[in-house]
Amino acid sequence: MGLVKISEQMHANIRSASAALSRSINAQAEHWMRIGMLAELHPTLDYSQICQMLIRAEHAGGTVLSAQTCDISDITEHARVASR
């Protein structure tokens, strides 16, 4: 485990969100970092698609960054069909 320095305002935002969503402050910060990281790695996916990716990876018992646990093409194809 490491320490990450963040602004007081960001800490206040994390604290508020963690209380509202019944997460620890650390869990909320990790959640936001994971979502942000995946959004940068997969800029064509929206928030709900990223959440689907995380759920599929969790069910597969692996990490979402592993190509073996989550096929991005399935999600993007689903989004393409849904947008018609």
PDB file of N, CA, C and O in Angstrom, chain B, residues numbered from 101:
ATOM      1  N   MET B 101       0.856  -1.171   0.000  1.00  0.00           N
ATOM      2  CA  MET B 101       0.000   0.000   0.000  1.00  0.00           C
ATOM      3  C   MET B 101       0.898   1.229   0.000  1.00  0.00           C
ATOM      4  O   MET B 101       1.944   1.254   0.650  1.00  0.00           O
ATOM      5  N   GLY B 102       0.480   2.228  -0.726  1.00  0.00           N
ATOM      6  CA  GLY B 102       1.233   3.465  -0.781  1.00  0.00           C
ATOM      7  C   GLY B 102       0.363   4.652  -0.420  1.00  0.00           C
ATOM      8  O   GLY B 102      -0.857   4.540  -0.303  1.00  0.00           O
ATOM      9  N   LEU B 103       1.001   5.766  -0.251  1.00  0.00           N
ATOM     10  CA  LEU B 103       0.286   7.004   0.045  1.00  0.00           C
ATOM     11  C   LEU B 103       0.214   7.857  -1.206  1.00  0.00           C
ATOM     12  O   LEU B 103       1.162   7.916  -1.989  1.00  0.00           O
ATOM     13  N   VAL B 104      -0.909   8.510  -1.385  1.00  0.00           N
ATOM     14  CA  VAL B 104      -1.106   9.428  -2.502  1.00  0.00           C
ATOM     15  C   VAL B 104      -1.555  10.752  -1.913  1.00  0.00           C
ATOM     16  O   VAL B 104      -2.520  10.807  -1.151  1.00  0.00           O
ATOM     17  N   LYS B 105      -0.857  11.811  -2.266  1.00  0.00           N
ATOM     18  CA  LYS B 105      -1.241  13.134  -1.772  1.00  0.00           C
ATOM     19  C   LYS B 105      -2.272  13.733  -2.714  1.00  0.00           C
ATOM     20  O   LYS B 105      -2.073  13.778  -3.928  1.00  0.00           O
ATOM     21  N   ILE B 106      -3.368  14.189  -2.141  1.00  0.00           N
ATOM     22  CA  ILE B 106      -4.427  14.835  -2.914  1.00  0.00           C
ATOM     23  C   ILE B 106      -4.794  16.140  -2.218  1.00  0.00           C
ATOM     24  O   ILE B 106      -4.451  16.363  -1.057  1.00  0.00           O
ATOM     25  N   SER B 107      -5.490  16.983  -2.942  1.00  0.00           N
ATOM     26  CA  SER B 107      -5.893  18.270  -2.376  1.00  0.00           C
ATOM     27  C   SER B 107      -6.960  18.074  -1.299  1.00  0.00           C
ATOM     28  O   SER B 107      -7.633  17.045  -1.249  1.00  0.00           O
ATOM     29  N   GLU B 108      -7.093  19.065  -0.458  1.00  0.00           N
ATOM     30  CA  GLU B 108      -8.128  19.031   0.580  1.00  0.00           C
ATOM     31  C   GLU B 108      -9.520  18.958  -0.044  1.00  0.00           C
ATOM     32  O   GLU B 108     -10.396  18.257   0.461  1.00  0.00           O
ATOM     33  N   GLN B 109      -9.718  19.685  -1.147  1.00  0.00           N
ATOM     34  CA  GLN B 109     -11.021  19.675  -1.819  1.00  0.00           C
ATOM     35  C   GLN B 109     -11.347  18.284  -2.356  1.00  0.00           C
ATOM     36  O   GLN B 109     -12.475  17.813  -2.211  1.00  0.00           O
ATOM     37  N   MET B 110     -10.364  17.621  -2.978  1.00  0.00           N
ATOM     38  CA  MET B 110     -10.599  16.271  -3.490  1.00  0.00           C
ATOM     39  C   MET B 110     -10.887  15.314  -2.332  1.00  0.00           C
ATOM     40  O   MET B 110     -11.754  14.448  -2.446  1.00  0.00           O
ATOM     41  N   HIS B 111     -10.179  15.465  -1.240  1.00  0.00           N
ATOM     42  CA  HIS B 111     -10.425  14.612  -0.075  1.00  0.00           C
ATOM     43  C   HIS B 111     -11.845  14.821   0.456  1.00  0.00           C
ATOM     44  O   HIS B 111     -12.521  13.864   0.832  1.00  0.00           O
ATOM     45  N   ALA B 112     -12.286  16.068   0.484  1.00  0.00           N
ATOM     46  CA  ALA B 112     -13.656  16.357   0.927  1.00  0.00           C
ATOM     47  C   ALA B 112     -14.672  15.723  -0.021  1.00  0.00           C
ATOM     48  O   ALA B 112     -15.686  15.187   0.427  1.00  0.00           O
ATOM     49  N   ASN B 113     -14.408  15.778  -1.327  1.00  0.00           N
ATOM     50  CA  ASN B 113     -15.302  15.153  -2.310  1.00  0.00           C
ATOM     51  C   ASN B 113     -15.349  13.640  -2.120  1.00  0.00           C
ATOM     52  O   ASN B 113     -16.418  13.032  -2.168  1.00  0.00           O
ATOM     53  N   ILE B 114     -14.189  13.042  -1.905  1.00  0.00           N
ATOM     54  CA  ILE B 114     -14.132  11.593  -1.682  1.00  0.00           C
ATOM     55  C   ILE B 114     -14.873  11.227  -0.402  1.00  0.00           C
ATOM     56  O   ILE B 114     -15.613  10.244  -0.370  1.00  0.00           O
ATOM     57  N   ARG B 115     -14.678  12.005   0.637  1.00  0.00           N
ATOM     58  CA  ARG B 115     -15.351  11.746   1.917  1.00  0.00           C
ATOM     59  C   ARG B 115     -16.870  11.806   1.741  1.00  0.00           C
ATOM     60  O   ARG B 115     -17.583  10.937   2.243  1.00  0.00           O
ATOM     61  N   SER B 116     -17.364  12.811   1.043  1.00  0.00           N
ATOM     62  CA  SER B 116     -18.817  12.942   0.822  1.00  0.00           C
ATOM     63  C   SER B 116     -19.359  11.778   0.007  1.00  0.00           C
ATOM     64  O   SER B 116     -20.378  11.184   0.359  1.00  0.00           O
ATOM     65  N   ALA B 117     -18.672  11.454  -1.087  1.00  0.00           N
ATOM     66  CA  ALA B 117     -19.126  10.350  -1.938  1.00  0.00           C
ATOM     67  C   ALA B 117     -19.067   9.023  -1.193  1.00  0.00           C
ATOM     68  O   ALA B 117     -19.962   8.191  -1.338  1.00  0.00           O
ATOM     69  N   SER B 118     -18.027   8.819  -0.400  1.00  0.00           N
ATOM     70  CA  SER B 118     -17.905   7.553   0.327  1.00  0.00           C
ATOM     71  C   SER B 118     -19.042   7.384   1.333  1.00  0.00           C
ATOM     72  O   SER B 118     -19.552   6.278   1.510  1.00  0.00           O
ATOM     73  N   ALA B 119     -19.435   8.457   1.982  1.00  0.00           N
ATOM     74  CA  ALA B 119     -20.550   8.384   2.927  1.00  0.00           C
ATOM     75  C   ALA B 119     -21.858   8.102   2.195  1.00  0.00           C
ATOM     76  O   ALA B 119     -22.660   7.283   2.644  1.00  0.00           O
ATOM     77  N   ALA B 120     -22.070   8.770   1.085  1.00  0.00           N
ATOM     78  CA  ALA B 120     -23.313   8.598   0.327  1.00  0.00           C
ATOM     79  C   ALA B 120     -23.428   7.203  -0.276  1.00  0.00           C
ATOM     80  O   ALA B 120     -24.529   6.668  -0.400  1.00  0.00           O
ATOM     81  N   LEU B 121     -22.293   6.613  -0.651  1.00  0.00           N
ATOM     82  CA  LEU B 121     -22.304   5.324  -1.341  1.00  0.00           C
ATOM     83  C   LEU B 121     -21.896   4.157  -0.446  1.00  0.00           C
ATOM     84  O   LEU B 121     -21.657   3.050  -0.929  1.00  0.00           O
ATOM     85  N   SER B 122     -21.818   4.407   0.855  1.00  0.00           N
ATOM     86  CA  SER B 122     -21.487   3.367   1.841  1.00  0.00           C
ATOM     87  C   SER B 122     -20.174   2.653   1.529  1.00  0.00           C
ATOM     88  O   SER B 122     -20.079   1.428   1.610  1.00  0.00           O
ATOM     89  N   ARG B 123     -19.172   3.441   1.175  1.00  0.00           N
ATOM     90  CA  ARG B 123     -17.833   2.909   0.944  1.00  0.00           C
ATOM     91  C   ARG B 123     -16.882   3.587   1.916  1.00  0.00           C
ATOM     92  O   ARG B 123     -17.157   4.678   2.415  1.00  0.00           O
ATOM     93  N   SER B 124     -15.764   2.929   2.177  1.00  0.00           N
ATOM     94  CA  SER B 124     -14.724   3.603   2.950  1.00  0.00           C
ATOM     95  C   SER B 124     -14.121   4.694   2.064  1.00  0.00           C
ATOM     96  O   SER B 124     -14.285   4.675   0.844  1.00  0.00           O
ATOM     97  N   ILE B 125     -13.433   5.628   2.678  1.00  0.00           N
ATOM     98  CA  ILE B 125     -12.786   6.689   1.898  1.00  0.00           C
ATOM     99  C   ILE B 125     -11.784   6.075   0.931  1.00  0.00           C
ATOM    100  O   ILE B 125     -11.712   6.482  -0.229  1.00  0.00           O
ATOM    101  N   ASN B 126     -11.008   5.098   1.399  1.00  0.00           N
ATOM    102  CA  ASN B 126     -10.034   4.452   0.517  1.00  0.00           C
ATOM    103  C   ASN B 126     -10.712   3.712  -0.630  1.00  0.00           C
ATOM    104  O   ASN B 126     -10.248   3.775  -1.768  1.00  0.00           O
ATOM    105  N   ALA B 127     -11.809   3.009  -0.337  1.00  0.00           N
ATOM    106  CA  ALA B 127     -12.522   2.277  -1.388  1.00  0.00           C
ATOM    107  C   ALA B 127     -13.106   3.235  -2.424  1.00  0.00           C
ATOM    108  O   ALA B 127     -13.091   2.938  -3.618  1.00  0.00           O
ATOM    109  N   GLN B 128     -13.614   4.373  -1.980  1.00  0.00           N
ATOM    110  CA  GLN B 128     -14.166   5.355  -2.917  1.00  0.00           C
ATOM    111  C   GLN B 128     -13.068   5.924  -3.807  1.00  0.00           C
ATOM    112  O   GLN B 128     -13.249   6.046  -5.019  1.00  0.00           O
ATOM    113  N   ALA B 129     -11.933   6.273  -3.211  1.00  0.00           N
ATOM    114  CA  ALA B 129     -10.817   6.806  -3.996  1.00  0.00           C
ATOM    115  C   ALA B 129     -10.331   5.770  -5.002  1.00  0.00           C
ATOM    116  O   ALA B 129     -10.056   6.106  -6.154  1.00  0.00           O
ATOM    117  N   GLU B 130     -10.222   4.514  -4.576  1.00  0.00           N
ATOM    118  CA  GLU B 130      -9.782   3.457  -5.484  1.00  0.00           C
ATOM    119  C   GLU B 130     -10.784   3.256  -6.614  1.00  0.00           C
ATOM    120  O   GLU B 130     -10.392   3.049  -7.762  1.00  0.00           O
ATOM    121  N   HIS B 131     -12.066   3.316  -6.298  1.00  0.00           N
ATOM    122  CA  HIS B 131     -13.106   3.176  -7.320  1.00  0.00           C
ATOM    123  C   HIS B 131     -12.967   4.270  -8.370  1.00  0.00           C
ATOM    124  O   HIS B 131     -12.973   3.987  -9.568  1.00  0.00           O
ATOM    125  N   TRP B 132     -12.842   5.521  -7.927  1.00  0.00           N
ATOM    126  CA  TRP B 132     -12.705   6.627  -8.872  1.00  0.00           C
ATOM    127  C   TRP B 132     -11.430   6.501  -9.698  1.00  0.00           C
ATOM    128  O   TRP B 132     -11.432   6.810 -10.889  1.00  0.00           O
ATOM    129  N   MET B 133     -10.344   6.050  -9.078  1.00  0.00           N
ATOM    130  CA  MET B 133      -9.095   5.878  -9.827  1.00  0.00           C
ATOM    131  C   MET B 133      -9.230   4.773 -10.866  1.00  0.00           C
ATOM    132  O   MET B 133      -8.742   4.911 -11.988  1.00  0.00           O
ATOM    133  N   ARG B 134      -9.888   3.681 -10.498  1.00  0.00           N
ATOM    134  CA  ARG B 134     -10.078   2.578 -11.438  1.00  0.00           C
ATOM    135  C   ARG B 134     -10.934   3.029 -12.621  1.00  0.00           C
ATOM    136  O   ARG B 134     -10.599   2.742 -13.770  1.00  0.00           O
ATOM    137  N   ILE B 135     -12.030   3.728 -12.349  1.00  0.00           N
ATOM    138  CA  ILE B 135     -12.898   4.220 -13.424  1.00  0.00           C
ATOM    139  C   ILE B 135     -12.129   5.181 -14.327  1.00  0.00           C
ATOM    140  O   ILE B 135     -12.206   5.079 -15.551  1.00  0.00           O
ATOM    141  N   GLY B 136     -11.399   6.097 -13.738  1.00  0.00           N
ATOM    142  CA  GLY B 136     -10.621   7.059 -14.521  1.00  0.00           C
ATOM    143  C   GLY B 136      -9.554   6.393 -15.363  1.00  0.00           C
ATOM    144  O   GLY B 136      -9.356   6.762 -16.521  1.00  0.00           O
ATOM    145  N   MET B 137      -8.861   5.413 -14.794  1.00  0.00           N
ATOM    146  CA  MET B 137      -7.832   4.696 -15.532  1.00  0.00           C
ATOM    147  C   MET B 137      -8.439   3.976 -16.731  1.00  0.00           C
ATOM    148  O   MET B 137      -7.898   4.036 -17.835  1.00  0.00           O
ATOM    149  N   LEU B 138      -9.565   3.294 -16.514  1.00  0.00           N
ATOM    150  CA  LEU B 138     -10.203   2.572 -17.607  1.00  0.00           C
ATOM    151  C   LEU B 138     -10.759   3.525 -18.660  1.00  0.00           C
ATOM    152  O   LEU B 138     -10.740   3.209 -19.849  1.00  0.00           O
ATOM    153  N   ALA B 139     -11.250   4.679 -18.239  1.00  0.00           N
ATOM    154  CA  ALA B 139     -11.744   5.674 -19.201  1.00  0.00           C
ATOM    155  C   ALA B 139     -10.606   6.169 -20.085  1.00  0.00           C
ATOM    156  O   ALA B 139     -10.804   6.389 -21.280  1.00  0.00           O
ATOM    157  N   GLU B 140      -9.423   6.344 -19.516  1.00  0.00           N
ATOM    158  CA  GLU B 140      -8.276   6.763 -20.324  1.00  0.00           C
ATOM    159  C   GLU B 140      -7.801   5.649 -21.246  1.00  0.00           C
ATOM    160  O   GLU B 140      -7.410   5.912 -22.383  1.00  0.00           O
ATOM    161  N   LEU B 141      -7.831   4.408 -20.769  1.00  0.00           N
ATOM    162  CA  LEU B 141      -7.388   3.282 -21.589  1.00  0.00           C
ATOM    163  C   LEU B 141      -8.375   2.933 -22.696  1.00  0.00           C
ATOM    164  O   LEU B 141      -7.985   2.413 -23.742  1.00  0.00           O
ATOM    165  N   HIS B 142      -9.655   3.222 -22.464  1.00  0.00           N
ATOM    166  CA  HIS B 142     -10.722   2.874 -23.415  1.00  0.00           C
ATOM    167  C   HIS B 142     -11.618   4.094 -23.635  1.00  0.00           C
ATOM    168  O   HIS B 142     -12.758   4.110 -23.171  1.00  0.00           O
ATOM    169  N   PRO B 143     -11.123   5.109 -24.331  1.00  0.00           N
ATOM    170  CA  PRO B 143     -11.867   6.373 -24.453  1.00  0.00           C
ATOM    171  C   PRO B 143     -13.186   6.269 -25.205  1.00  0.00           C
ATOM    172  O   PRO B 143     -13.997   7.193 -25.136  1.00  0.00           O
ATOM    173  N   THR B 144     -13.424   5.190 -25.912  1.00  0.00           N
ATOM    174  CA  THR B 144     -14.685   5.053 -26.641  1.00  0.00           C
ATOM    175  C   THR B 144     -15.811   4.494 -25.774  1.00  0.00           C
ATOM    176  O   THR B 144     -16.970   4.500 -26.190  1.00  0.00           O
ATOM    177  N   LEU B 145     -15.486   4.013 -24.576  1.00  0.00           N
ATOM    178  CA  LEU B 145     -16.510   3.444 -23.695  1.00  0.00           C
ATOM    179  C   LEU B 145     -17.106   4.512 -22.795  1.00  0.00           C
ATOM    180  O   LEU B 145     -16.404   5.416 -22.342  1.00  0.00           O
ATOM    181  N   ASP B 146     -18.404   4.407 -22.537  1.00  0.00           N
ATOM    182  CA  ASP B 146     -19.026   5.323 -21.582  1.00  0.00           C
ATOM    183  C   ASP B 146     -19.004   4.682 -20.187  1.00  0.00           C
ATOM    184  O   ASP B 146     -18.540   3.554 -20.017  1.00  0.00           O
ATOM    185  N   TYR B 147     -19.506   5.410 -19.215  1.00  0.00           N
ATOM    186  CA  TYR B 147     -19.440   4.954 -17.822  1.00  0.00           C
ATOM    187  C   TYR B 147     -20.125   3.601 -17.629  1.00  0.00           C
ATOM    188  O   TYR B 147     -19.575   2.726 -16.959  1.00  0.00           O
ATOM    189  N   SER B 148     -21.301   3.417 -18.196  1.00  0.00           N
ATOM    190  CA  SER B 148     -22.014   2.151 -17.990  1.00  0.00           C
ATOM    191  C   SER B 148     -21.266   0.985 -18.633  1.00  0.00           C
ATOM    192  O   SER B 148     -21.299  -0.129 -18.111  1.00  0.00           O
ATOM    193  N   GLN B 149     -20.599   1.224 -19.746  1.00  0.00           N
ATOM    194  CA  GLN B 149     -19.811   0.168 -20.382  1.00  0.00           C
ATOM    195  C   GLN B 149     -18.590  -0.186 -19.534  1.00  0.00           C
ATOM    196  O   GLN B 149     -18.215  -1.354 -19.436  1.00  0.00           O
ATOM    197  N   ILE B 150     -17.981   0.813 -18.932  1.00  0.00           N
ATOM    198  CA  ILE B 150     -16.850   0.555 -18.042  1.00  0.00           C
ATOM    199  C   ILE B 150     -17.317  -0.252 -16.834  1.00  0.00           C
ATOM    200  O   ILE B 150     -16.620  -1.169 -16.398  1.00  0.00           O
ATOM    201  N   CYS B 151     -18.478   0.075 -16.295  1.00  0.00           N
ATOM    202  CA  CYS B 151     -19.029  -0.695 -15.174  1.00  0.00           C
ATOM    203  C   CYS B 151     -19.303  -2.138 -15.589  1.00  0.00           C
ATOM    204  O   CYS B 151     -19.033  -3.065 -14.826  1.00  0.00           O
ATOM    205  N   GLN B 152     -19.835  -2.330 -16.790  1.00  0.00           N
ATOM    206  CA  GLN B 152     -20.060  -3.684 -17.299  1.00  0.00           C
ATOM    207  C   GLN B 152     -18.741  -4.444 -17.389  1.00  0.00           C
ATOM    208  O   GLN B 152     -18.674  -5.625 -17.050  1.00  0.00           O
ATOM    209  N   MET B 153     -17.696  -3.763 -17.846  1.00  0.00           N
ATOM    210  CA  MET B 153     -16.380  -4.366 -17.953  1.00  0.00           C
ATOM    211  C   MET B 153     -15.882  -4.812 -16.573  1.00  0.00           C
ATOM    212  O   MET B 153     -15.353  -5.914 -16.429  1.00  0.00           O
ATOM    213  N   LEU B 154     -16.051  -3.963 -15.574  1.00  0.00           N
ATOM    214  CA  LEU B 154     -15.618  -4.298 -14.219  1.00  0.00           C
ATOM    215  C   LEU B 154     -16.399  -5.490 -13.663  1.00  0.00           C
ATOM    216  O   LEU B 154     -15.821  -6.364 -13.017  1.00  0.00           O
ATOM    217  N   ILE B 155     -17.694  -5.527 -13.909  1.00  0.00           N
ATOM    218  CA  ILE B 155     -18.525  -6.632 -13.425  1.00  0.00           C
ATOM    219  C   ILE B 155     -18.121  -7.938 -14.095  1.00  0.00           C
ATOM    220  O   ILE B 155     -17.996  -8.965 -13.428  1.00  0.00           O
ATOM    221  N   ARG B 156     -17.916  -7.907 -15.407  1.00  0.00           N
ATOM    222  CA  ARG B 156     -17.489  -9.118 -16.120  1.00  0.00           C
ATOM    223  C   ARG B 156     -16.140  -9.602 -15.620  1.00  0.00           C
ATOM    224  O   ARG B 156     -15.937 -10.802 -15.434  1.00  0.00           O
ATOM    225  N   ALA B 157     -15.226  -8.686 -15.405  1.00  0.00           N
ATOM    226  CA  ALA B 157     -13.904  -9.066 -14.901  1.00  0.00           C
ATOM    227  C   ALA B 157     -14.017  -9.679 -13.510  1.00  0.00           C
ATOM    228  O   ALA B 157     -13.335 -10.657 -13.204  1.00  0.00           O
ATOM    229  N   GLU B 158     -14.865  -9.115 -12.675  1.00  0.00           N
ATOM    230  CA  GLU B 158     -15.066  -9.652 -11.324  1.00  0.00           C
ATOM    231  C   GLU B 158     -15.631 -11.062 -11.393  1.00  0.00           C
ATOM    232  O   GLU B 158     -15.186 -11.940 -10.655  1.00  0.00           O
ATOM    233  N   HIS B 159     -16.596 -11.289 -12.260  1.00  0.00           N
ATOM    234  CA  HIS B 159     -17.179 -12.626 -12.414  1.00  0.00           C
ATOM    235  C   HIS B 159     -16.162 -13.618 -12.942  1.00  0.00           C
ATOM    236  O   HIS B 159     -16.208 -14.800 -12.603  1.00  0.00           O
ATOM    237  N   ALA B 160     -15.242 -13.142 -13.775  1.00  0.00           N
ATOM    238  CA  ALA B 160     -14.211 -14.009 -14.338  1.00  0.00           C
ATOM    239  C   ALA B 160     -13.092 -14.277 -13.331  1.00  0.00           C
ATOM    240  O   ALA B 160     -12.234 -15.129 -13.561  1.00  0.00           O
ATOM    241  N   GLY B 161     -13.107 -13.549 -12.225  1.00  0.00           N
ATOM    242  CA  GLY B 161     -12.117 -13.763 -11.184  1.00  0.00           C
ATOM    243  C   GLY B 161     -10.754 -13.181 -11.486  1.00  0.00           C
ATOM    244  O   GLY B 161      -9.751 -13.609 -10.915  1.00  0.00           O
ATOM    245  N   GLY B 162     -10.711 -12.210 -12.378  1.00  0.00           N
ATOM    246  CA  GLY B 162      -9.423 -11.637 -12.748  1.00  0.00           C
ATOM    247  C   GLY B 162      -9.449 -10.138 -12.765  1.00  0.00           C
ATOM    248  O   GLY B 162     -10.391  -9.499 -12.296  1.00  0.00           O
ATOM    249  N   THR B 163      -8.402  -9.596 -13.311  1.00  0.00           N
ATOM    250  CA  THR B 163      -8.272  -8.156 -13.419  1.00  0.00           C
ATOM    251  C   THR B 163      -8.856  -7.672 -14.730  1.00  0.00           C
ATOM    252  O   THR B 163      -8.767  -8.363 -15.744  1.00  0.00           O
ATOM    253  N   VAL B 164      -9.438  -6.523 -14.720  1.00  0.00           N
ATOM    254  CA  VAL B 164     -10.060  -5.960 -15.913  1.00  0.00           C
ATOM    255  C   VAL B 164      -9.020  -5.584 -16.966  1.00  0.00           C
ATOM    256  O   VAL B 164      -9.366  -5.430 -18.138  1.00  0.00           O
ATOM    257  N   LEU B 165      -7.777  -5.437 -16.582  1.00  0.00           N
ATOM    258  CA  LEU B 165      -6.740  -5.063 -17.537  1.00  0.00           C
ATOM    259  C   LEU B 165      -6.226  -6.254 -18.324  1.00  0.00           C
ATOM    260  O   LEU B 165      -5.469  -6.085 -19.280  1.00  0.00           O
ATOM    261  N   SER B 166      -6.626  -7.451 -17.937  1.00  0.00           N
ATOM    262  CA  SER B 166      -6.204  -8.643 -18.653  1.00  0.00           C
ATOM    263  C   SER B 166      -7.135  -8.899 -19.828  1.00  0.00           C
ATOM    264  O   SER B 166      -8.354  -8.946 -19.664  1.00  0.00           O
ATOM    265  N   ALA B 167      -6.564  -9.063 -21.000  1.00  0.00           N
ATOM    266  CA  ALA B 167      -7.372  -9.314 -22.200  1.00  0.00           C
ATOM    267  C   ALA B 167      -8.127 -10.629 -22.085  1.00  0.00           C
ATOM    268  O   ALA B 167      -9.127 -10.824 -22.775  1.00  0.00           O
ATOM    269  N   GLN B 168      -7.668 -11.537 -21.227  1.00  0.00           N
ATOM    270  CA  GLN B 168      -8.310 -12.837 -21.085  1.00  0.00           C
ATOM    271  C   GLN B 168      -9.613 -12.766 -20.305  1.00  0.00           C
ATOM    272  O   GLN B 168     -10.456 -13.651 -20.449  1.00  0.00           O
ATOM    273  N   THR B 169      -9.802 -11.748 -19.492  1.00  0.00           N
ATOM    274  CA  THR B 169     -10.979 -11.720 -18.622  1.00  0.00           C
ATOM    275  C   THR B 169     -12.135 -10.916 -19.178  1.00  0.00           C
ATOM    276  O   THR B 169     -13.274 -11.095 -18.745  1.00  0.00           O
ATOM    277  N   CYS B 170     -11.874 -10.051 -20.110  1.00  0.00           N
ATOM    278  CA  CYS B 170     -12.943  -9.200 -20.609  1.00  0.00           C
ATOM    279  C   CYS B 170     -12.666  -8.836 -22.052  1.00  0.00           C
ATOM    280  O   CYS B 170     -11.638  -8.230 -22.355  1.00  0.00           O
ATOM    281  N   ASP B 171     -13.551  -9.190 -22.922  1.00  0.00           N
ATOM    282  CA  ASP B 171     -13.374  -8.877 -24.333  1.00  0.00           C
ATOM    283  C   ASP B 171     -14.020  -7.528 -24.617  1.00  0.00           C
ATOM    284  O   ASP B 171     -15.245  -7.404 -24.621  1.00  0.00           O
ATOM    285  N   ILE B 172     -13.198  -6.531 -24.851  1.00  0.00           N
ATOM    286  CA  ILE B 172     -13.674  -5.175 -25.109  1.00  0.00           C
ATOM    287  C   ILE B 172     -14.574  -5.146 -26.334  1.00  0.00           C
ATOM    288  O   ILE B 172     -15.520  -4.360 -26.380  1.00  0.00           O
ATOM    289  N   SER B 173     -14.304  -5.982 -27.322  1.00  0.00           N
ATOM    290  CA  SER B 173     -15.114  -5.966 -28.542  1.00  0.00           C
ATOM    291  C   SER B 173     -16.564  -6.335 -28.250  1.00  0.00           C
ATOM    292  O   SER B 173     -17.466  -5.833 -28.920  1.00  0.00           O
ATOM    293  N   ASP B 174     -16.811  -7.206 -27.261  1.00  0.00           N
ATOM    294  CA  ASP B 174     -18.186  -7.544 -26.887  1.00  0.00           C
ATOM    295  C   ASP B 174     -18.935  -6.313 -26.398  1.00  0.00           C
ATOM    296  O   ASP B 174     -20.088  -6.091 -26.767  1.00  0.00           O
ATOM    297  N   ILE B 175     -18.278  -5.518 -25.573  1.00  0.00           N
ATOM    298  CA  ILE B 175     -18.914  -4.330 -25.012  1.00  0.00           C
ATOM    299  C   ILE B 175     -19.135  -3.286 -26.090  1.00  0.00           C
ATOM    300  O   ILE B 175     -20.212  -2.696 -26.170  1.00  0.00           O
ATOM    301  N   THR B 176     -18.127  -3.052 -26.921  1.00  0.00           N
ATOM    302  CA  THR B 176     -18.269  -2.030 -27.950  1.00  0.00           C
ATOM    303  C   THR B 176     -19.283  -2.455 -29.006  1.00  0.00           C
ATOM    304  O   THR B 176     -20.002  -1.609 -29.538  1.00  0.00           O
ATOM    305  N   GLU B 177     -19.356  -3.736 -29.317  1.00  0.00           N
ATOM    306  CA  GLU B 177     -20.365  -4.222 -30.263  1.00  0.00           C
ATOM    307  C   GLU B 177     -21.758  -4.053 -29.676  1.00  0.00           C
ATOM    308  O   GLU B 177     -22.678  -3.636 -30.380  1.00  0.00           O
ATOM    309  N   HIS B 178     -21.924  -4.371 -28.397  1.00  0.00           N
ATOM    310  CA  HIS B 178     -23.216  -4.190 -27.730  1.00  0.00           C
ATOM    311  C   HIS B 178     -23.633  -2.722 -27.771  1.00  0.00           C
ATOM    312  O   HIS B 178     -24.798  -2.412 -28.020  1.00  0.00           O
ATOM    313  N   ALA B 179     -22.695  -1.831 -27.530  1.00  0.00           N
ATOM    314  CA  ALA B 179     -22.996  -0.396 -27.545  1.00  0.00           C
ATOM    315  C   ALA B 179     -23.371   0.061 -28.950  1.00  0.00           C
ATOM    316  O   ALA B 179     -24.271   0.883 -29.119  1.00  0.00           O
ATOM    317  N   ARG B 180     -22.687  -0.467 -29.950  1.00  0.00           N
ATOM    318  CA  ARG B 180     -22.975  -0.085 -31.330  1.00  0.00           C
ATOM    319  C   ARG B 180     -24.391  -0.516 -31.714  1.00  0.00           C
ATOM    320  O   ARG B 180     -25.134   0.253 -32.322  1.00  0.00           O
ATOM    321  N   VAL B 181     -24.757  -1.733 -31.360  1.00  0.00           N
ATOM    322  CA  VAL B 181     -26.091  -2.246 -31.675  1.00  0.00           C
ATOM    323  C   VAL B 181     -27.153  -1.466 -30.901  1.00  0.00           C
ATOM    324  O   VAL B 181     -28.205  -1.139 -31.452  1.00  0.00           O
ATOM    325  N   ALA B 182     -26.889  -1.172 -29.649  1.00  0.00           N
ATOM    326  CA  ALA B 182     -27.857  -0.457 -28.810  1.00  0.00           C
ATOM    327  C   ALA B 182     -28.092   0.969 -29.282  1.00  0.00           C
ATOM    328  O   ALA B 182     -29.158   1.533 -29.038  1.00  0.00           O
ATOM    329  N   SER B 183     -27.114   1.556 -29.951  1.00  0.00           N
ATOM    330  CA  SER B 183     -27.255   2.953 -30.373  1.00  0.00           C
ATOM    331  C   SER B 183     -28.021   3.098 -31.683  1.00  0.00           C
ATOM    332  O   SER B 183     -28.279   4.218 -32.125  1.00  0.00           O
ATOM    333  N   ARG B 184     -28.380   2.007 -32.295  1.00  0.00           N
ATOM    334  CA  ARG B 184     -29.121   2.077 -33.570  1.00  0.00           C
ATOM    335  C   ARG B 184     -30.533   2.534 -33.384  1.00  0.00           C
ATOM    336  O   ARG B 184     -31.280   2.644 -34.356  1.00  0.00           O
TER     337      ARG B 184
END
